[in-house]
Amino acid sequence: MAVVDRPFEQRRDLLWLALDGAAGHVAVVGGTQSGKSTALRTLVCALALTHTPTEVQVYCLDFGGGGLASVRGLPHVGGVTGRADPTGVRRTVGEMSTLLADRERRFAELGVESMAAWRQRRDSGTDAGDADVFGDVFLVVDGWTTLRSEYEDLEPLITDLATRGLSYGVHVVATAVRWLDFRPAIRDLFGSRLELRLGDPSDSVVARRAAAHVPERTPGRGITPAGLHFLTALPRTTGTDTAGLVKQVGDAWSGPVAPPVRLLPAVLPYADLDLDATTGLRIPVGVAEADLRPVVLDFGTEPHLVVYGDAESGKSSFLRALATSIVARFTPEQARVILVDYRRSLLGVISTEHLIGYGTAAAHSADLVESAAGYLADRAPGPQVSPTQLRERSWWSGPELFVLVDDYDLVASGPANPLRALEEHLPHARDVGLHLVLARRTGGAARAQYEPLVQRLRELSTSGLVLSGSPEEGALVGPVRPGPLPPGRGRLFTRREGVRLVQLAHLPPQ
């Protein structure tokens, strides 16, 4: 990585980073224009010159001004993403988290005792190498301060990667202006440290007295823990620059390259959902950003759902897709649906006997809901119901009832809310087979939290989906605030899974 000056011994030695053991995480700290990004490029190029793309893969988050773009062409580099692409940033971290979880499971299944044993399995071509296309994976973050300020929710994920990653071949490399920019939870995990010239030498954690003697305005100069000065190597070979080195490495390799980061699709057609992958009341609605795996709403466990979103954010498309899935999954004897839709955006989505009624005005909607509420009241368990029947929910038979409401802000703004008849059944929804899905616009949602039906759902810790909207409304479901998002993309909050960014299946109106 660098040349270390030993003046009293009249010699210069190479500075090596041993990344195959406990020192596998690297921190590069230095003031402005001290050579941090260049040191990262040197590290990436050194990995590329000493390992094949099947042995090492590098994924970069470039918040330092685009300095890592020059190494994008290396076959070892699976992606370079900057602050202009927040979706790519989150997907990169999600891909690393997915890899770590998969390796934990695979190590346990195969009985792999360490990463060194895993490398031996891979090099010998056994089944482990065939099952995992990755080798040692490096997540490079150029600009930790930007990550903390603009992607606060990603910092604990990367800290978790650093905490557990070395045992499974996942390395974290990060740069910062000060050592204090790293929280203690991750700062102590950096076994390899490169300290360049600091803005305030007294902040040094490597060699405080020697830090003051590092020359200013000399990029690449730093100190070792022994107080010796070093000079970082440039990411180039004799007669070439970084671009030339990248081209030489690329031309010399004809095998498989580092897998690119998989991104969420801009549009997920409803036909791409695999309804056969789940059964019963577990209904797929989209894919998750973290691992691109299907997102399933389990109405058997969490019977209700609230959806917030501005115009054209995907609320009505979500309800159309959900209604279509209910019709495809259940027979009319197994599930029935009531649609309350004052703007008629769900018109024609259900044309079978599944549909009990379609409410487009307050009077008709109230009649439908009151009739359904009376039907549900008959399902309430009486004193004659045995404990076995209560456990198996077998004291009544009939279809599940789904009440899908679009533009709930219009429904609740009238003289009387036609859905109030369902309020007494909400706490016992799983016992009586009731599932209420409310969708409303984000504007005014903070004030509407005190509306009786919505407040009752909040008291029941109902799951929620927050699509695009104004963050001024504050937290609407759990800790989730609305924010600008592409159509069909939102944050799903459930008690079991927490907060997940999801892409919903899109079903246009007929």
VEXDREN-2710 file (C-alpha; in Angstrom, 1 decimal):
% VEXDREN-2710
k/r/px/py/pz
1/MET/0.0/0.0/0.0
2/ALA/2.8/2.4/0.8
3/VAL/6.5/3.0/1.4
4/VAL/7.6/3.4/5.1
5/ASP/10.5/5.7/5.8
6/ARG/13.0/4.5/8.4
7/PRO/15.6/7.3/8.5
8/PHE/17.6/6.0/11.5
9/GLU/18.1/2.7/9.7
10/GLN/18.6/4.4/6.3
11/ARG/16.1/2.3/4.5
12/ARG/12.5/2.2/3.2
13/ASP/10.2/-0.8/3.7
14/LEU/6.9/-1.7/2.1
15/LEU/3.7/-1.2/4.1
16/TRP/1.5/-4.3/3.8
17/LEU/-2.1/-4.8/4.8
18/ALA/-2.9/-8.4/5.9
19/LEU/-6.7/-8.6/5.2
20/ASP/-7.2/-12.3/5.6
21/GLY/-7.4/-12.3/9.4
22/ALA/-8.5/-10.0/12.2
23/ALA/-7.2/-6.9/10.5
24/GLY/-9.6/-7.4/7.5
25/HIS/-11.5/-4.1/7.9
26/VAL/-9.6/-1.0/6.8
27/ALA/-10.1/2.7/7.9
28/VAL/-8.4/5.5/6.0
29/VAL/-8.6/8.8/7.9
30/GLY/-7.3/12.2/6.9
31/GLY/-8.1/15.8/6.3
32/THR/-9.4/17.4/3.2
33/GLN/-7.3/16.7/0.1
34/SER/-5.0/14.4/2.1
35/GLY/-5.2/11.5/-0.4
36/LYS/-8.0/9.3/1.1
37/SER/-9.7/8.5/-2.3
38/THR/-6.3/7.8/-3.9
39/ALA/-5.5/5.4/-1.1
40/LEU/-8.8/3.6/-1.7
41/ARG/-8.0/3.3/-5.5
42/THR/-4.6/2.0/-4.6
43/LEU/-6.1/-0.7/-2.4
44/VAL/-8.7/-1.7/-5.0
45/CYS/-6.0/-1.9/-7.7
46/ALA/-3.7/-3.9/-5.4
47/LEU/-6.5/-6.4/-4.8
48/ALA/-7.1/-6.6/-8.6
49/LEU/-3.4/-7.2/-9.3
50/THR/-3.0/-10.0/-6.7
51/HIS/-6.4/-11.8/-6.9
52/THR/-8.7/-13.0/-9.6
53/PRO/-12.3/-11.7/-9.9
54/THR/-13.5/-15.0/-8.5
55/GLU/-11.4/-14.6/-5.4
56/VAL/-12.2/-11.0/-4.6
57/GLN/-15.1/-8.7/-5.4
58/VAL/-15.4/-5.0/-4.6
59/TYR/-18.5/-2.8/-4.3
60/CYS/-18.0/0.9/-3.8
61/LEU/-20.2/3.7/-2.3
62/ASP/-18.5/6.8/-3.6
63/PHE/-19.4/9.9/-1.6
64/GLY/-16.0/11.5/-2.0
65/GLY/-16.5/13.4/-5.3
66/GLY/-16.3/10.6/-7.9
67/GLY/-12.8/9.4/-7.2
68/LEU/-13.7/5.7/-7.4
69/ALA/-15.3/6.0/-10.8
70/SER/-11.9/5.3/-12.5
71/VAL/-11.8/1.7/-11.1
72/ARG/-15.3/0.8/-12.3
73/GLY/-13.9/-1.0/-15.3
74/LEU/-12.0/-3.6/-13.2
75/PRO/-13.5/-7.1/-13.5
76/HIS/-13.3/-7.3/-9.7
77/VAL/-15.6/-4.3/-9.2
78/GLY/-19.3/-5.2/-9.1
79/GLY/-20.5/-1.6/-8.8
80/VAL/-19.6/2.0/-8.0
81/THR/-22.6/4.0/-6.7
82/GLY/-22.7/7.7/-5.6
83/ARG/-25.1/10.0/-3.7
84/ALA/-26.9/10.7/-7.0
85/ASP/-28.3/7.1/-6.9
86/PRO/-29.8/6.5/-3.4
87/THR/-31.6/3.4/-4.7
88/GLY/-28.2/1.9/-5.8
89/VAL/-26.6/2.8/-2.5
90/ARG/-29.3/1.0/-0.5
91/ARG/-29.3/-2.0/-2.8
92/THR/-25.5/-2.3/-2.5
93/VAL/-25.7/-2.5/1.3
94/GLY/-28.7/-4.8/1.0
95/GLU/-26.8/-7.1/-1.3
96/MET/-24.0/-7.3/1.3
97/SER/-26.4/-8.1/4.1
98/THR/-28.0/-10.8/2.0
99/LEU/-24.7/-12.4/1.2
100/LEU/-23.7/-12.4/4.9
101/ALA/-27.0/-14.1/5.9
102/ASP/-26.7/-16.7/3.1
103/ARG/-23.1/-17.5/4.1
104/GLU/-24.1/-17.9/7.7
105/ARG/-26.7/-20.4/6.7
106/ARG/-24.4/-22.2/4.2
107/PHE/-21.5/-22.5/6.7
108/ALA/-23.8/-24.1/9.2
109/GLU/-25.3/-26.5/6.6
110/LEU/-21.8/-27.6/5.3
111/GLY/-20.0/-27.6/8.6
112/VAL/-17.5/-25.0/7.5
113/GLU/-15.5/-23.9/10.5
114/SER/-13.8/-20.8/9.2
115/MET/-13.3/-18.5/6.2
116/ALA/-9.9/-20.1/5.6
117/ALA/-11.6/-23.5/5.2
118/TRP/-14.1/-21.9/2.9
119/ARG/-11.3/-20.6/0.7
120/GLN/-9.8/-24.0/0.5
121/ARG/-13.1/-25.5/-0.5
122/ARG/-13.5/-22.9/-3.2
123/ASP/-10.0/-23.4/-4.5
124/SER/-10.4/-27.2/-4.6
125/GLY/-13.6/-26.8/-6.6
126/THR/-15.9/-28.6/-4.1
127/ASP/-19.7/-28.0/-3.8
128/ALA/-19.1/-24.9/-1.7
129/GLY/-17.5/-23.1/-4.6
130/ASP/-20.4/-24.0/-6.9
131/ALA/-23.0/-22.8/-4.5
132/ASP/-21.5/-19.4/-3.9
133/VAL/-20.2/-17.2/-6.8
134/PHE/-18.5/-14.8/-4.4
135/GLY/-15.1/-14.9/-2.8
136/ASP/-13.9/-12.3/-0.3
137/VAL/-16.2/-9.3/-0.7
138/PHE/-15.1/-5.7/0.1
139/LEU/-17.6/-2.9/0.7
140/VAL/-15.8/0.4/0.2
141/VAL/-17.4/3.5/1.6
142/ASP/-15.6/6.7/0.5
143/GLY/-17.1/9.4/2.8
144/TRP/-18.4/8.0/6.1
145/THR/-19.7/11.4/7.2
146/THR/-22.0/11.6/4.2
147/LEU/-23.3/8.1/4.9
148/ARG/-24.1/9.0/8.5
149/SER/-25.9/12.2/7.5
150/GLU/-27.9/11.2/4.4
151/TYR/-28.3/7.4/5.0
152/GLU/-28.6/7.2/8.8
153/ASP/-30.6/3.9/8.6
154/LEU/-27.7/2.2/6.7
155/GLU/-25.0/2.9/9.3
156/PRO/-26.2/0.2/11.7
157/LEU/-26.4/-2.3/8.8
158/ILE/-22.8/-1.6/7.8
159/THR/-21.8/-1.8/11.5
160/ASP/-23.4/-5.2/11.7
161/LEU/-21.5/-6.2/8.5
162/ALA/-18.3/-5.2/10.2
163/THR/-19.2/-7.0/13.4
164/ARG/-19.9/-10.4/11.8
165/GLY/-18.4/-10.1/8.4
166/LEU/-14.8/-11.2/8.8
167/SER/-15.9/-14.7/9.8
168/TYR/-17.6/-15.0/6.5
169/GLY/-15.3/-13.1/4.1
170/VAL/-17.1/-9.7/4.1
171/HIS/-14.8/-6.7/4.6
172/VAL/-15.6/-3.0/5.2
173/VAL/-13.3/-0.3/4.0
174/ALA/-14.2/3.3/4.9
175/THR/-12.7/6.8/4.8
176/ALA/-13.4/9.7/7.2
177/VAL/-12.1/13.2/7.9
178/ARG/-11.8/12.5/11.7
179/TRP/-11.6/9.3/13.7
180/LEU/-14.6/10.7/15.8
181/ASP/-16.8/10.4/12.6
182/PHE/-16.8/6.7/13.3
183/ARG/-19.0/5.6/16.2
184/PRO/-17.1/3.5/18.8
185/ALA/-19.1/0.4/17.8
186/ILE/-17.4/0.3/14.4
187/ARG/-14.2/2.3/15.0
188/ASP/-12.8/-0.5/17.2
189/LEU/-13.4/-3.1/14.5
190/PHE/-10.9/-1.5/12.0
191/GLY/-7.9/-3.7/12.5
192/SER/-6.0/-1.9/9.6
193/ARG/-5.7/1.8/9.9
194/LEU/-4.1/4.3/7.5
195/GLU/-3.9/7.8/9.1
196/LEU/-3.0/10.6/6.7
197/ARG/-2.5/14.3/7.6
198/LEU/-5.3/15.3/9.9
199/GLY/-6.9/18.7/10.1
200/ASP/-6.2/18.7/13.8
201/PRO/-3.2/16.4/14.6
202/SER/-4.4/16.1/18.3
203/ASP/-7.3/14.0/17.0
204/SER/-4.8/11.2/16.1
205/VAL/-5.4/7.7/17.5
206/VAL/-2.4/6.2/15.8
207/ALA/0.5/8.3/17.1
208/ARG/-0.5/11.7/18.4
209/ARG/2.9/13.3/18.8
210/ALA/4.1/12.2/15.4
211/ALA/0.9/13.3/13.7
212/ALA/1.9/17.0/14.0
213/HIS/5.0/16.4/11.9
214/VAL/3.2/15.0/8.9
215/PRO/3.7/17.7/6.2
216/GLU/0.7/19.7/5.1
217/ARG/-0.5/19.9/1.5
218/THR/1.3/16.7/0.7
219/PRO/-1.3/14.1/-0.3
220/GLY/-0.5/10.5/0.5
221/ARG/1.7/11.3/3.5
222/GLY/0.8/9.7/6.8
223/ILE/2.1/7.9/9.9
224/THR/2.2/4.3/11.2
225/PRO/1.4/3.2/14.8
226/ALA/5.2/3.2/15.4
227/GLY/5.3/6.9/14.5
228/LEU/7.1/6.4/11.2
229/HIS/6.1/8.3/8.1
230/PHE/4.8/6.6/5.0
231/LEU/3.9/7.6/1.5
232/THR/0.9/6.0/-0.2
233/ALA/1.5/4.4/-3.6
234/LEU/-0.3/5.7/-6.6
235/PRO/-2.9/3.4/-8.4
236/ARG/-0.8/3.1/-11.6
237/THR/2.0/1.1/-13.1
238/THR/5.1/2.3/-14.8
239/GLY/4.1/4.3/-17.9
240/THR/0.3/4.2/-17.3
241/ASP/-2.3/6.0/-15.3
242/THR/-5.2/4.4/-13.4
243/ALA/-7.3/4.1/-16.6
244/GLY/-4.4/2.3/-18.3
245/LEU/-4.0/-0.1/-15.4
246/VAL/-7.7/-0.8/-15.3
247/LYS/-7.6/-1.6/-19.1
248/GLN/-4.6/-3.9/-18.7
249/VAL/-6.3/-5.9/-16.0
250/GLY/-9.6/-6.1/-17.9
251/ASP/-7.8/-7.2/-21.1
252/ALA/-5.9/-9.9/-19.2
253/TRP/-8.9/-11.5/-17.7
254/SER/-11.4/-13.6/-19.7
255/GLY/-13.2/-15.4/-17.0
256/PRO/-16.3/-14.5/-15.0
257/VAL/-16.4/-11.0/-13.5
258/ALA/-17.8/-9.7/-10.2
259/PRO/-21.6/-10.1/-10.1
260/PRO/-23.3/-6.6/-10.5
261/VAL/-25.6/-5.3/-7.9
262/ARG/-29.2/-6.3/-8.6
263/LEU/-31.6/-3.3/-8.6
264/LEU/-35.2/-3.0/-7.8
265/PRO/-37.2/-2.8/-11.0
266/ALA/-38.8/0.5/-11.9
267/VAL/-42.0/-1.3/-12.6
268/LEU/-42.9/-4.8/-11.3
269/PRO/-45.7/-6.2/-13.5
270/TYR/-48.4/-8.0/-11.6
271/ALA/-47.9/-11.0/-13.8
272/ASP/-44.4/-11.5/-12.3
273/LEU/-45.9/-12.3/-8.9
274/ASP/-45.7/-16.0/-8.0
275/LEU/-49.1/-16.6/-6.3
276/ASP/-48.3/-20.3/-6.1
277/ALA/-45.3/-19.7/-3.8
278/THR/-47.7/-19.1/-0.8
279/THR/-50.9/-20.5/0.4
280/GLY/-53.9/-19.4/2.5
281/LEU/-54.0/-15.8/3.8
282/ARG/-50.3/-15.2/2.9
283/ILE/-50.6/-13.0/-0.2
284/PRO/-47.5/-11.7/-2.2
285/VAL/-47.6/-8.0/-3.1
286/GLY/-44.1/-7.2/-4.4
287/VAL/-40.4/-7.6/-3.8
288/ALA/-38.2/-6.2/-1.0
289/GLU/-35.2/-3.9/-1.7
290/ALA/-32.9/-5.7/0.8
291/ASP/-32.8/-9.1/-0.9
292/LEU/-35.2/-8.8/-3.9
293/ARG/-37.3/-11.6/-2.5
294/PRO/-41.1/-11.7/-2.5
295/VAL/-42.9/-9.5/0.1
296/VAL/-45.8/-11.4/1.6
297/LEU/-48.7/-9.9/3.6
298/ASP/-49.9/-12.4/6.1
299/PHE/-53.5/-11.5/6.8
300/GLY/-53.8/-14.5/9.1
301/THR/-51.3/-13.0/11.5
302/GLU/-51.9/-9.2/11.0
303/PRO/-55.4/-9.0/9.6
304/HIS/-55.5/-5.2/8.8
305/LEU/-53.4/-2.8/6.7
306/VAL/-53.3/1.0/6.3
307/VAL/-51.8/2.6/3.2
308/TYR/-50.7/6.2/2.8
309/GLY/-49.6/7.9/-0.4
310/ASP/-50.0/11.0/-2.5
311/ALA/-51.7/11.0/-5.9
312/GLU/-50.2/8.6/-8.5
313/SER/-48.1/6.9/-5.8
314/GLY/-49.6/3.5/-6.4
315/LYS/-52.4/3.2/-3.8
316/SER/-55.2/2.2/-6.2
317/SER/-52.8/-0.1/-8.2
318/PHE/-52.0/-1.9/-4.9
319/LEU/-55.7/-2.4/-4.1
320/ARG/-56.4/-3.6/-7.6
321/ALA/-53.6/-6.1/-7.4
322/LEU/-54.7/-7.3/-3.9
323/ALA/-58.3/-7.7/-5.0
324/THR/-57.1/-9.7/-8.0
325/SER/-55.0/-11.9/-5.9
326/ILE/-57.9/-12.6/-3.5
327/VAL/-60.1/-13.6/-6.4
328/ALA/-57.3/-15.9/-7.8
329/ARG/-56.5/-17.5/-4.5
330/PHE/-60.0/-18.1/-3.0
331/THR/-63.3/-19.3/-4.2
332/PRO/-66.4/-17.2/-3.3
333/GLU/-67.1/-19.7/-0.5
334/GLN/-63.7/-19.0/1.0
335/ALA/-63.4/-15.2/0.6
336/ARG/-65.7/-12.3/-0.2
337/VAL/-64.9/-8.7/-0.8
338/ILE/-66.5/-5.3/-0.2
339/LEU/-65.1/-2.4/-2.2
340/VAL/-65.6/1.2/-0.9
341/ASP/-64.3/3.4/-3.7
342/TYR/-65.8/6.9/-4.1
343/ARG/-63.6/7.8/-7.1
344/ARG/-64.4/4.5/-8.8
345/SER/-60.7/3.7/-9.5
346/LEU/-61.4/0.1/-8.7
347/LEU/-64.3/-0.2/-11.1
348/GLY/-64.4/-3.6/-12.8
349/VAL/-61.6/-5.1/-10.8
350/ILE/-63.9/-7.9/-9.5
351/SER/-66.6/-9.2/-11.7
352/THR/-67.2/-12.6/-10.0
353/GLU/-69.3/-13.7/-7.1
354/HIS/-66.5/-12.7/-4.7
355/LEU/-67.9/-9.2/-4.7
356/ILE/-70.6/-8.5/-2.1
357/GLY/-71.0/-4.9/-3.1
358/TYR/-69.3/-1.8/-4.5
359/GLY/-69.9/1.3/-2.5
360/THR/-69.4/4.6/-4.3
361/ALA/-71.5/6.8/-1.9
362/ALA/-72.0/7.1/1.8
363/ALA/-75.5/5.7/1.9
364/HIS/-74.8/2.5/-0.1
365/SER/-71.5/2.0/1.6
366/ALA/-73.1/2.2/5.1
367/ASP/-75.7/-0.4/4.1
368/LEU/-73.0/-2.8/2.9
369/VAL/-70.9/-2.3/6.0
370/GLU/-73.7/-2.6/8.5
371/SER/-75.0/-5.8/6.8
372/ALA/-71.5/-7.3/7.0
373/ALA/-71.1/-6.1/10.6
374/GLY/-74.3/-8.0/11.5
375/TYR/-73.0/-11.1/9.8
376/LEU/-69.7/-10.8/11.8
377/ALA/-71.6/-10.4/15.0
378/ASP/-73.1/-13.8/14.6
379/ARG/-69.6/-15.2/14.4
380/ALA/-68.6/-13.9/17.9
381/PRO/-67.9/-16.9/20.2
382/GLY/-70.6/-17.5/22.8
383/PRO/-70.4/-19.3/26.1
384/GLN/-71.2/-22.6/24.4
385/VAL/-68.0/-22.6/22.4
386/SER/-65.4/-25.1/23.7
387/PRO/-61.7/-24.3/24.2
388/THR/-60.9/-26.7/21.3
389/GLN/-63.2/-24.7/19.0
390/LEU/-61.6/-21.5/20.1
391/ARG/-58.2/-22.8/19.5
392/GLU/-59.1/-24.1/16.0
393/ARG/-61.5/-21.3/15.2
394/SER/-64.1/-24.0/14.2
395/TRP/-67.2/-22.7/15.8
396/TRP/-68.2/-20.9/12.6
397/SER/-67.8/-21.6/8.9
398/GLY/-68.0/-19.4/5.9
399/PRO/-65.8/-17.0/3.8
400/GLU/-63.2/-14.5/5.0
401/LEU/-64.4/-10.9/4.6
402/PHE/-62.0/-8.4/3.0
403/VAL/-63.1/-4.7/3.1
404/LEU/-60.9/-2.7/0.7
405/VAL/-61.3/1.1/1.0
406/ASP/-59.7/3.6/-1.4
407/ASP/-59.5/7.3/-0.7
408/TYR/-60.5/6.8/2.9
409/ASP/-60.0/10.6/3.5
410/LEU/-63.2/11.1/1.4
411/VAL/-65.0/8.3/3.2
412/ALA/-64.3/9.7/6.6
413/SER/-65.0/13.4/5.8
414/GLY/-68.8/13.0/5.5
415/PRO/-71.4/13.6/8.2
416/ALA/-71.1/10.0/9.3
417/ASN/-68.4/7.4/8.7
418/PRO/-70.0/4.4/7.0
419/LEU/-67.2/2.1/8.3
420/ARG/-67.8/2.8/12.0
421/ALA/-69.9/-0.3/12.2
422/LEU/-66.8/-2.4/11.9
423/GLU/-64.9/-0.7/14.7
424/GLU/-66.1/-3.1/17.4
425/HIS/-65.0/-6.1/15.4
426/LEU/-61.4/-4.9/14.7
427/PRO/-59.8/-6.3/17.8
428/HIS/-61.4/-9.7/17.2
429/ALA/-60.7/-9.7/13.4
430/ARG/-58.8/-13.0/13.4
431/ASP/-61.6/-14.7/15.3
432/VAL/-64.4/-13.5/13.0
433/GLY/-62.5/-13.5/9.6
434/LEU/-62.4/-9.7/9.0
435/HIS/-59.7/-8.0/7.1
436/LEU/-59.8/-4.2/6.6
437/VAL/-57.4/-2.4/4.2
438/LEU/-57.6/1.4/4.2
439/ALA/-55.8/3.6/1.7
440/ARG/-55.8/7.4/1.9
441/ARG/-53.7/10.3/0.7
442/THR/-50.7/11.5/2.8
443/GLY/-51.8/15.1/3.0
444/GLY/-53.5/15.7/6.3
445/ALA/-52.7/12.2/7.5
446/ALA/-51.1/13.4/10.7
447/ARG/-54.3/15.2/11.7
448/ALA/-56.3/12.2/10.7
449/GLN/-54.5/9.9/13.2
450/TYR/-57.1/11.0/15.7
451/GLU/-60.0/9.9/13.6
452/PRO/-61.7/7.1/15.7
453/LEU/-61.3/4.2/13.2
454/VAL/-57.7/5.1/12.4
455/GLN/-56.9/5.6/16.0
456/ARG/-58.3/2.2/16.8
457/LEU/-56.1/0.6/14.1
458/ARG/-53.1/2.4/15.6
459/GLU/-53.9/1.0/19.1
460/LEU/-53.9/-2.5/17.5
461/SER/-50.4/-1.9/16.1
462/THR/-51.7/-2.4/12.5
463/SER/-49.2/-2.9/9.8
464/GLY/-48.8/0.0/7.3
465/LEU/-47.5/0.9/3.9
466/VAL/-46.2/4.4/3.3
467/LEU/-45.8/5.4/-0.3
468/SER/-44.5/8.8/-1.7
469/GLY/-45.6/11.8/0.3
470/SER/-44.5/14.9/2.3
471/PRO/-42.2/14.2/5.2
472/GLU/-43.8/17.1/7.1
473/GLU/-46.6/14.8/8.1
474/GLY/-44.3/13.0/10.5
475/ALA/-44.3/9.3/11.5
476/LEU/-47.5/7.7/10.2
477/VAL/-46.9/4.0/10.8
478/GLY/-44.5/3.0/13.5
479/PRO/-41.3/5.0/12.8
480/VAL/-42.0/5.5/9.1
481/ARG/-42.2/9.0/7.7
482/PRO/-43.3/9.6/4.1
483/GLY/-40.8/10.9/1.6
484/PRO/-40.3/11.3/-2.1
485/LEU/-40.4/7.8/-3.8
486/PRO/-41.0/6.5/-7.3
487/PRO/-44.6/5.3/-8.1
488/GLY/-45.2/1.9/-6.6
489/ARG/-42.4/2.0/-4.1
490/GLY/-43.0/2.4/-0.4
491/ARG/-41.9/1.4/3.1
492/LEU/-43.8/-1.5/4.7
493/PHE/-43.9/-1.7/8.4
494/THR/-44.9/-4.9/10.2
495/ARG/-44.4/-6.1/13.7
496/ARG/-42.4/-9.1/12.7
497/GLU/-40.2/-7.7/9.9
498/GLY/-39.9/-4.0/10.9
499/VAL/-39.4/-1.5/8.1
500/ARG/-38.7/-2.7/4.6
501/LEU/-38.5/-0.8/1.3
502/VAL/-40.6/-2.6/-1.2
503/GLN/-41.6/-2.4/-4.9
504/LEU/-45.3/-3.2/-5.3
505/ALA/-46.7/-5.1/-8.2
506/HIS/-48.3/-2.8/-10.7
507/LEU/-51.8/-3.6/-12.1
508/PRO/-53.2/-0.8/-14.4
509/PRO/-56.9/-0.2/-14.5
510/GLN/-58.9/-2.3/-16.9
END
